[in-house]
Amino acid sequence: MTLQSLLFFLSMMSAPSVQSRLAAADVPGADVVIAHHEVHTTVAATGASTVMEKKLYKIQTPKGAAQLSTLRFDVDPNTNAVDIVSVSLCWSSGGCRTIQPEVAMVPQPAGWILWRFFMKIVSLPALEPGMGLEVTTRKRGFMIAYLGADEEQEFVPPMKGHFYDQILFGEDPYPVLEQEYILVMPAAMRLHVREYNGPIASSSSYTSTTTTRRWVMRDLPAFEHEPMMPFPSDSLPKIVLATVPDWQAKSRWFHEVNEKQFEPTPEIRAKVSELVRGITARDQKLAILTRWVANNIRYRGFSMGKSEGYLLHAGSQVFEERAGVCKDIASMLVTMARAAGFTAYPAMTMAGARVEDEPADQFNHSVVAVKNDDGTFTMLDPTWAPLDRYVWSWAEREQHYVVGTPQGGVLERIPASMPADNLLRFVMSSKYKDEKTLLLKSKLEGRGYSDTVLRRAIGYAPVAERDLLGAEFGRKLSPQARVTRFTWTDPWKFDAFVAFSAEVETPAPYYRVDGDFVWSPLALRALPEFDRLLPWLLLRPNPARRHPVLLRSNMILELEETFESAKPLTVRSLPESQPVRTSVAGFTWKVTVEPRRIRFTARLELPSRRVSAAQYASFVDTIAAFARLDRLSVRLEVGK
């Protein structure tokens, strides 16, 4: 038994018994309850860690028994080792029996990233409600972040001598009665640490050689993913810790390990010269280079082995293979920008969650920073720029980042966008073709992220199927609606915003009441729901919502609709405009009637990308009220 294992098991001796924990582990409605979850991490002076983890499950239903019939543990042989130390079946009435389950080491399913990951699949015997399952594992190293080092196969971190981690509480899909994290470190190691998103009980103890810290939370609910939530780290209770002294040290390290990767080859220099020939404007050069990389380097991950997790592939290799993940696509742009005479560096960022102040590894994405004359940076993201008018996606606003520089950079943040930066405008006009058929003409255009969504909707569609996108303009109006014409702006012309235009014939939806003509706006019904264009329209009330909403962007949606009448119209009843405005959403609308014309306008503003759980009800109610504008009705007398 290793020293780390001995310390782990000694810490268990004073803990409550398995039987008492199982007896107390009854949660109505749950299929499985985690009675106890302990993670015990021991850090060596090199920064390498050994993690002993123990979970005690209680099965409450047959469905829960089926869910635990197999267990999965992810493994990257280059950077970590995972051992199944023990598996026991237990009963609250007393006693545990250690079993030897079948363990299979198989490749993980892979898609765009082929990094030769494996998984250990543990197959268990038949389980029954009321039974307990206790699983103990040992893990050394981190996924794709650590290097194999000496003959003893100790996993030494890239920043040798440093340790960092982020621990979430309550991320299991089952209720957890008690979760604790214990960290044992050499006494000489200094630690930056902070708890977020709720109080976490903590304690510390010391010996002459070690420091032990312990965090505990109890009665954690099962984690359930909620629509449009950011990464769980934004809202679940968590600990962020690091021995790295500051972000400047992290920045310098990132620069040093990757600096040799950006030497341009003669072929790269020739391609850069070809691309920017005759171009003098700085921003135009950067846009041309970013778009070339974005649209010519396919997103595919190939393994380079032990350094895969943090080392950018050489720009020369990416140029030859025309493929890579975000860090390699960034490497290609850094290399080409340097060949064009720019001072460019790679940068780390986090898409989908915030980065806390502690200099731990909280990043999942790599981008490019080009130094300006005043010392600031122009940020470029070629990974998110395919078929995009912009070199930095509007969906990446407010993201934190750290640039890898020789001097060392600090944690910075992309400024927030203004709602008007992401405008979506839908204009529609209609008139009768005959007594039963309505003719509609519409135009949909966007700015910012809305432009990107429209551009990709048409640009990624097979050429032979692009006309089918026009069906969206009539689909919600009537099954008999027919799109007679559909046109679009060339998505590869980045000097113009994308616009769609459609002409539709549909059975007239208006009706008569006691001889009067009743009119309702159709714009909200006819507004297409292209992927990611208006996903927030699908959000539903949830009084138990626990997590915030993260929109792709803040935005403004403008609607304008006119109806032309061949006969004069006189108002019988007209709804009164009632603007709605809250801190997270607001809208205004108006209906005006002229002798032969009805005009409806509406404007919805979503001022912020982030909506807290406390604001969720107000947000959804406002969106629902906006969607109900299609129920407005204007009663009119039709003249002769």
C-alpha positions in Angstrom: 0.0 0.0 0.0 1.3 3.4 -1.0 1.7 6.2 1.6 -1.1 8.1 -0.1 -3.4 5.1 0.1 -2.5 4.6 3.8 -3.3 8.2 4.6 -6.6 7.9 2.8 -7.7 4.7 4.6 -6.6 6.1 8.0 -8.8 9.1 7.5 -11.7 6.7 7.0 -11.3 5.1 10.4 -13.0 7.8 12.4 -15.8 8.3 9.8 -19.4 7.1 10.3 -19.9 3.4 9.4 -21.1 2.4 5.9 -24.2 0.9 7.5 -25.2 4.1 9.4 -24.7 6.1 6.2 -26.8 3.7 4.1 -29.5 3.7 6.8 -29.7 7.5 6.6 -29.6 7.7 2.9 -33.3 7.9 2.0 -34.3 10.6 -0.5 -37.9 10.4 -1.8 -38.2 10.3 -5.6 -34.5 9.5 -6.2 -33.4 6.3 -8.0 -30.0 6.5 -6.5 -28.6 8.4 -3.5 -24.9 9.1 -3.0 -24.6 8.6 0.8 -21.0 9.8 0.9 -18.5 11.1 -1.7 -14.9 11.7 -0.6 -12.0 13.0 -2.8 -8.6 12.8 -1.0 -5.8 14.5 -3.0 -2.2 14.2 -2.0 0.3 16.6 -3.8 4.0 15.9 -4.1 6.7 18.6 -4.2 6.8 18.2 -8.0 3.1 19.2 -8.2 2.1 15.7 -9.2 -1.0 14.4 -7.4 -2.6 11.2 -6.3 -6.3 11.3 -5.9 -8.1 8.6 -3.9 -11.9 8.8 -4.4 -14.6 6.9 -2.6 -18.3 6.9 -3.5 -21.0 5.1 -1.5 -24.2 4.7 -3.5 -27.6 3.5 -2.2 -29.9 2.0 -4.8 -33.5 3.0 -4.2 -35.4 1.7 -7.3 -35.0 -0.9 -10.0 -34.2 2.0 -12.4 -31.4 3.0 -10.1 -30.0 -0.5 -10.1 -30.0 -0.5 -13.9 -28.2 2.9 -14.0 -25.3 1.5 -11.8 -25.0 -1.8 -13.7 -21.8 -0.4 -15.4 -19.4 2.4 -14.3 -17.2 4.4 -16.6 -13.8 5.9 -15.7 -12.0 8.0 -18.4 -8.3 7.4 -18.9 -5.5 9.1 -21.0 -2.5 6.7 -20.8 -0.1 9.5 -21.8 -1.1 11.7 -18.9 -2.8 9.8 -16.1 -3.4 6.4 -14.6 -6.7 5.2 -13.0 -6.9 2.1 -10.8 -10.0 0.5 -9.5 -8.9 -0.1 -5.9 -12.0 -1.8 -4.5 -15.7 -2.5 -5.2 -18.0 -3.7 -2.4 -21.6 -4.5 -2.1 -23.1 -3.3 1.2 -26.3 -3.5 3.2 -27.8 -1.1 5.8 -28.6 -4.1 8.0 -24.9 -4.8 8.3 -21.9 -6.1 6.4 -20.1 -5.5 3.0 -18.8 -7.9 0.5 -15.8 -7.1 -1.7 -16.3 -8.3 -5.3 -14.0 -8.5 -8.3 -16.0 -7.0 -11.2 -15.1 -7.3 -14.8 -13.0 -4.3 -16.0 -12.5 -3.6 -19.7 -10.2 -1.0 -21.1 -11.7 0.2 -24.4 -11.2 3.3 -26.6 -13.6 6.2 -25.9 -16.0 7.2 -28.7 -14.4 9.8 -30.9 -15.7 12.4 -33.3 -13.8 15.4 -34.4 -11.1 15.0 -31.8 -9.0 11.8 -32.0 -6.8 12.0 -29.0 -6.6 8.2 -28.2 -8.5 8.4 -25.0 -9.6 5.2 -23.3 -12.2 4.3 -20.7 -12.3 1.6 -18.1 -15.8 0.0 -18.1 -16.6 -1.8 -14.8 -19.4 -4.3 -15.2 -21.2 -5.1 -11.9 -23.4 -8.0 -10.8 -27.2 -7.6 -10.5 -28.0 -4.9 -7.9 -31.2 -4.5 -6.0 -33.1 -1.7 -4.3 -31.9 -1.1 -0.7 -28.4 -2.3 -1.6 -25.3 -0.1 -1.2 -22.4 0.1 -3.7 -19.0 1.4 -2.5 -16.3 2.1 -5.1 -12.8 3.3 -4.4 -10.4 4.5 -7.2 -6.9 5.9 -7.4 -5.9 8.4 -10.0 -2.6 10.0 -10.8 -2.3 12.9 -13.3 -4.9 15.0 -15.1 -6.7 14.5 -18.3 -4.5 15.9 -21.2 -2.7 18.2 -18.9 0.2 16.3 -17.4 3.4 14.7 -18.7 4.9 11.3 -18.0 8.4 12.0 -16.6 10.8 9.6 -15.0 11.3 5.9 -14.9 8.9 5.6 -12.0 6.2 7.0 -14.3 5.3 9.8 -11.9 3.0 12.2 -13.7 4.7 15.6 -13.4 2.7 18.7 -14.3 3.8 21.0 -17.1 4.4 23.8 -14.6 6.7 21.6 -12.5 6.4 22.3 -8.8 2.8 23.7 -9.1 -0.6 22.3 -8.5 -4.0 23.7 -9.4 -7.5 22.3 -9.3 -11.2 23.2 -9.5 -13.7 21.2 -7.4 -17.4 21.3 -8.0 -19.9 20.3 -5.4 -23.3 18.8 -6.5 -22.4 17.9 -10.1 -23.5 14.3 -9.7 -26.8 13.2 -11.3 -28.0 11.9 -7.9 -28.6 13.6 -4.6 -25.5 13.7 -2.4 -25.9 13.5 1.4 -22.2 14.4 2.1 -19.4 15.5 -0.2 -15.9 16.3 1.0 -12.7 17.3 -0.6 -9.4 16.8 1.4 -6.1 18.2 0.1 -2.8 17.3 1.6 0.2 19.4 0.4 3.8 19.9 1.4 4.0 22.6 4.1 6.2 24.8 1.9 3.7 25.1 -0.8 1.7 28.4 -0.8 -1.9 28.2 -2.0 -4.3 30.7 -3.6 -7.8 29.4 -2.8 -11.3 30.7 -2.7 -14.9 29.3 -2.5 -17.6 30.4 -4.8 -21.4 30.1 -5.3 -22.3 29.4 -1.7 -20.9 28.7 1.7 -18.6 25.6 1.9 -17.6 24.5 5.4 -13.8 24.3 5.6 -11.0 23.5 8.1 -7.2 23.3 8.1 -4.6 21.3 10.1 -0.8 21.3 10.0 2.2 19.1 10.7 5.9 19.9 10.3 5.8 18.6 6.7 2.3 18.9 5.5 -0.8 21.2 5.3 -4.2 19.5 5.2 -7.3 21.4 4.1 -10.9 20.0 4.1 -14.1 21.2 2.6 -17.5 19.7 3.2 -21.0 20.2 1.9 -24.2 18.2 2.8 -27.6 17.6 1.3 -26.8 18.5 -2.3 -29.5 18.0 -4.8 -29.1 16.0 -8.0 -27.6 18.0 -10.8 -29.9 18.5 -13.8 -28.9 20.3 -16.9 -31.2 23.2 -17.6 -31.8 24.8 -21.1 -29.3 27.4 -22.2 -27.3 27.3 -18.9 -23.6 28.1 -18.9 -21.1 25.5 -17.7 -22.0 24.2 -14.2 -18.9 25.9 -12.8 -20.7 29.3 -13.0 -23.4 28.3 -10.5 -22.5 25.2 -8.6 -20.6 25.6 -5.3 -16.9 25.2 -6.1 -13.3 25.6 -4.8 -10.7 27.1 -7.1 -7.1 26.7 -5.9 -3.6 27.1 -7.3 0.0 27.3 -6.2 0.9 29.3 -9.2 1.9 32.8 -7.8 -0.1 34.9 -10.3 -1.4 35.2 -13.8 1.8 36.7 -15.1 3.6 33.4 -14.2 1.0 31.4 -16.0 1.3 33.7 -19.0 5.1 33.5 -19.2 4.9 29.7 -18.9 2.4 29.5 -21.7 4.6 31.7 -23.9 7.8 29.7 -23.1 6.4 26.2 -23.9 4.8 27.4 -27.2 7.2 30.0 -28.6 9.1 27.6 -30.8 5.9 26.6 -32.6 5.5 29.7 -34.7 8.4 29.8 -37.1 7.1 30.5 -40.6 8.3 28.3 -43.4 9.0 29.6 -47.0 5.6 28.1 -48.1 3.8 30.0 -45.3 5.5 33.2 -46.1 4.6 32.8 -49.8 0.9 32.2 -48.9 0.8 35.3 -46.6 2.4 37.5 -49.3 -0.2 36.3 -51.7 -3.1 36.9 -49.4 -2.1 40.5 -48.3 -0.6 41.7 -51.6 -1.7 45.2 -52.2 -3.4 45.6 -48.8 -2.2 48.4 -46.7 -4.9 48.7 -44.0 -3.9 46.9 -40.8 -7.4 45.6 -39.8 -8.0 44.4 -43.4 -4.8 42.4 -43.3 -5.8 40.8 -40.0 -9.3 40.0 -41.3 -7.9 38.4 -44.5 -5.5 36.2 -42.6 -8.1 35.2 -40.0 -10.6 34.3 -42.6 -8.1 32.2 -44.5 -7.2 30.2 -41.4 -10.8 29.9 -40.4 -12.0 28.6 -43.7 -9.0 26.5 -44.7 -7.9 24.7 -41.5 -10.5 22.0 -40.7 -11.4 21.4 -37.1 -9.9 17.9 -36.4 -7.8 16.7 -33.5 -4.9 14.4 -33.9 -2.7 13.2 -31.0 0.8 14.4 -30.6 1.2 12.3 -27.4 2.2 13.4 -23.9 2.1 17.2 -24.5 -1.3 17.2 -26.3 -3.2 19.0 -23.6 -1.4 22.4 -23.7 1.1 22.4 -26.5 0.1 24.1 -29.7 1.0 22.1 -32.8 3.6 23.9 -34.9 2.2 26.3 -37.5 4.2 24.5 -40.2 2.6 21.2 -39.3 -0.9 22.7 -39.3 -0.3 24.3 -42.6 0.7 21.0 -44.1 -2.1 18.9 -42.6 -4.8 21.6 -42.9 -6.3 20.4 -39.7 -6.2 20.9 -35.9 -8.3 21.8 -32.8 -8.6 25.4 -31.5 -5.0 25.6 -30.2 -3.6 24.5 -33.5 -5.9 26.8 -35.5 -4.6 29.6 -33.3 -1.0 28.5 -33.9 -1.6 28.7 -37.6 -2.8 32.3 -37.3 0.0 33.4 -34.9 2.5 32.0 -37.4 0.9 33.7 -40.4 0.4 37.0 -38.5 4.2 37.0 -37.6 5.0 36.3 -41.3 3.0 39.4 -42.1 5.1 41.5 -39.7 2.7 41.5 -36.7 3.6 40.9 -33.1 1.2 38.0 -32.3 0.9 35.6 -29.4 -1.4 32.7 -28.4 -3.9 33.3 -25.7 -6.0 31.1 -23.3 -9.7 31.8 -22.9 -12.8 30.1 -21.5 -15.9 29.8 -23.7 -19.2 29.2 -21.9 -18.1 30.1 -18.3 -16.3 32.8 -16.3 -12.7 32.5 -15.1 -12.1 33.3 -11.4 -9.2 35.3 -10.0 -7.1 32.4 -8.8 -4.5 31.5 -11.4 -5.7 27.9 -11.9 -6.2 26.3 -15.3 -9.8 27.4 -16.0 -9.5 27.5 -19.8 -11.0 25.4 -22.6 -10.1 27.4 -25.7 -7.2 29.0 -27.5 -7.2 32.2 -29.5 -4.8 34.9 -30.9 -3.7 38.3 -29.6 -2.0 40.8 -31.9 -0.2 43.6 -30.2 -1.2 47.2 -31.0 1.1 50.2 -31.0 -0.3 51.3 -27.6 0.5 47.9 -25.9 -3.1 46.7 -26.0 -4.2 43.7 -28.1 -6.5 43.0 -30.9 -8.2 39.6 -30.2 -8.8 37.2 -33.0 -10.5 33.8 -32.9 -10.1 31.8 -36.2 -11.8 28.8 -34.7 -15.1 30.6 -34.4 -14.7 32.6 -37.6 -15.7 30.2 -40.4 -18.3 32.0 -42.5 -18.3 34.9 -40.1 -18.1 38.6 -41.0 -16.2 39.2 -37.7 -12.7 38.2 -36.5 -13.9 37.8 -33.0 -17.3 36.2 -32.5 -20.1 38.2 -30.9 -20.9 35.0 -29.0 -17.5 35.4 -27.2 -18.2 38.8 -25.6 -17.3 39.1 -21.9 -15.0 36.1 -22.0 -11.9 36.1 -19.8 -8.5 35.5 -21.4 -4.8 35.5 -20.6 -2.2 36.3 -23.4 1.0 34.3 -23.3 3.8 36.9 -23.5 7.5 37.1 -22.5 6.7 39.7 -19.9 3.6 37.9 -18.5 0.0 39.1 -19.0 -2.9 39.4 -16.5 -6.4 38.1 -16.6 -8.4 40.3 -18.9 -12.0 40.3 -20.3 -13.5 41.1 -23.7 -15.9 44.1 -23.4 -19.6 43.5 -23.4 -21.5 44.2 -26.6 -24.4 46.6 -26.9 -27.8 45.1 -27.8 -27.8 47.1 -31.1 -24.6 45.4 -32.1 -26.6 42.2 -32.6 -29.7 43.6 -34.4 -32.2 41.2 -36.1 -34.8 43.0 -38.3 -37.8 41.3 -40.0 -40.0 43.4 -42.4 -43.1 42.0 -44.0 -45.9 43.4 -46.2 -49.1 41.6 -47.2 -52.2 42.1 -49.3 -55.0 40.0 -50.7 -54.3 38.1 -54.0 -58.0 37.1 -54.0 -60.7 36.6 -51.4 -59.0 33.5 -50.0 -55.3 34.0 -50.6 -52.8 36.3 -49.0 -49.6 37.5 -50.7 -46.7 38.2 -48.3 -43.3 39.7 -49.0 -40.6 39.6 -46.3 -37.0 40.4 -45.6 -34.9 39.2 -42.8 -31.5 40.7 -42.1 -29.1 40.8 -39.2 -26.1 42.5 -37.6 -23.5 41.0 -35.3 -24.3 37.5 -34.1 -27.6 37.5 -36.0 -25.7 38.1 -39.3 -23.4 35.1 -38.4 -26.4 32.8 -37.8 -28.0 33.8 -41.1 -24.7 33.6 -43.0 -24.0 30.1 -41.8 -27.6 28.9 -42.3 -27.2 29.5 -46.0 -23.4 29.0 -46.3 -23.4 25.6 -44.7 -26.5 24.3 -46.6 -25.7 22.3 -49.7 -26.2 24.5 -52.8 -29.0 22.2 -54.1 -30.9 22.5 -50.8 -30.6 26.2 -50.1 -34.1 27.0 -51.6 -35.5 24.7 -48.9 -34.5 27.2 -46.3 -37.2 29.5 -47.7 -39.9 27.0 -46.5 -39.3 28.4 -43.0 -41.1 31.6 -44.0 -44.4 29.8 -44.6 -44.2 26.7 -42.5 -45.8 28.2 -39.3 -48.4 30.1 -41.2 -50.2 27.2 -42.8 -49.5 23.7 -44.2 -50.8 25.1 -47.5 -48.4 28.1 -47.5 -46.3 28.2 -50.6 -43.0 30.0 -51.0 -42.9 31.4 -54.5 -39.6 33.1 -54.3 -36.6 33.0 -52.0 -33.3 34.9 -52.4 -30.3 35.5 -50.2 -27.1 37.5 -50.1 -23.9 35.6 -51.0 -22.6 34.4 -47.6 -19.0 34.7 -48.9 -19.2 38.4 -49.5 -18.1 39.7 -46.1 -18.3 43.4 -47.0 -22.1 43.1 -46.9 -24.6 42.0 -44.3 -26.6 38.9 -45.1 -30.3 39.3 -45.9 -33.0 36.8 -46.9 -36.0 37.8 -49.0 -39.1 35.6 -49.5 -42.5 35.8 -51.2 -45.2 33.6 -49.8 -48.8 32.7 -50.8 -50.9 31.4 -48.0 -54.6 30.9 -47.2 -55.8 34.2 -45.7 -55.9 33.8 -41.8 -58.1 36.8 -41.2 -61.8 36.4 -40.4 -65.1 38.2 -40.1 -67.2 38.9 -37.0 -70.7 40.4 -37.4 -69.6 41.8 -40.8 -66.4 43.4 -39.4 -62.9 42.5 -40.6 -60.6 41.2 -37.8 -56.9 41.6 -38.4 -53.9 40.2 -36.5 -50.1 40.6 -37.1 -48.4 37.6 -38.7 -44.8 38.7 -38.4 -44.1 36.7 -35.2 -45.7 33.6 -36.8 -43.7 33.9 -40.0 -40.4 34.8 -38.4 -38.1 31.8 -39.2 -36.5 29.8 -36.4 -33.1 29.0 -38.0 -30.7 27.2 -35.7 -29.5 29.5 -32.8 -31.3 32.5 -34.2 -34.0 32.8 -31.5 -33.4 29.9 -29.1 -34.7 31.8 -26.1 -38.3 31.6 -27.5 -38.2 27.9 -26.5 -37.6 28.6 -22.8 -40.5 27.7 -20.6 -41.5 28.7 -17.0 -39.6 26.8 -14.3 -40.1 28.0 -10.7 -37.4 25.6 -9.6 -34.8 26.9 -11.9 -31.4 26.7 -10.2 -28.9 27.9 -12.9 -28.5 31.1 -14.9 -29.1 31.5 -18.6 -26.3 32.3 -21.0 -27.5 33.8 -24.3 -25.3 33.6 -27.4 -25.5 37.4 -27.4 -27.6 40.2 -26.2 -29.7 41.6 -29.0 -32.5 43.7 -30.4 -35.3 42.2 -32.5 -37.3 44.6 -34.6 -40.5 43.7 -36.4 -42.4 45.8 -39.0 -45.5 44.6 -40.8 -47.9 46.3 -43.1 -51.2 45.2 -44.6 -52.5 47.0 -47.7 -56.2 47.0 -48.2 -58.0 47.6 -51.5 -60.9 49.0 -49.6 -61.1 51.7 -47.0 -60.8 50.7 -43.4 -62.4 52.3 -40.3 -61.3 51.3 -36.8 -63.9 49.6 -34.6 -61.5 48.6 -31.8 -57.8 49.0 -31.4 -55.7 47.4 -28.7 -53.8 49.9 -26.4 -50.0 49.6 -26.6 -48.6 48.4 -23.3 -44.8 48.5 -23.1 -43.0 46.0 -20.9 -39.6 46.7 -19.4 -37.5 44.8 -16.9 -33.8 44.6 -16.1 -33.4 41.5 -18.3 -35.8 42.1 -21.2 -38.3 44.6 -22.5 -40.4 45.4 -25.5 -42.6 48.0 -27.1 -45.2 47.7 -29.9 -47.6 49.8 -31.8 -50.5 49.4 -34.3 -51.6 52.3 -36.5 -54.5 52.3 -39.0 -54.7 54.5 -42.1 -57.7 54.4 -44.5 -56.2 51.6 -46.6 -53.2 50.4 -44.5 -52.5 48.8 -41.2 -49.0 49.0 -39.7 -47.6 47.0 -36.8 -44.2 47.5 -35.2 -42.5 45.8 -32.3 -39.1 46.0 -30.7 -37.7 43.5 -28.2 -34.4 44.3 -26.4 -32.3 41.7 -24.5 -29.7 43.9 -22.8 -27.5 41.2 -21.2 -26.2 37.8 -22.2 -26.5 36.5 -18.7 -29.8 36.1 -16.8 -29.5 34.9 -13.2 -31.7 32.1 -11.8 -33.5 34.8 -9.7 -34.3 36.8 -12.9 -35.4 33.8 -14.9 -39.1 34.0 -14.1 -39.2 37.7 -15.2 -37.2 36.9 -18.3 -39.5 34.1 -19.4 -42.6 36.0 -18.6 -41.4 39.0 -20.7 -40.5 36.7 -23.7 -43.9 35.0 -23.4 -45.7 38.3 -23.4 -43.8 39.4 -26.5 -44.6 36.1 -28.3 -48.3 36.7 -27.5 -48.3 39.8 -29.7 -49.4 37.6 -32.5 -52.8 37.3 -30.7 -53.4 41.1 -31.0 -56.6 41.8 -33.0 -57.8 44.9 -34.7 -61.5 45.1 -35.5 -62.3 47.2 -38.6 -65.2 48.1 -40.8 -64.5 47.6 -44.5 -65.9 50.2 -46.8 -67.0 49.8 -50.4 
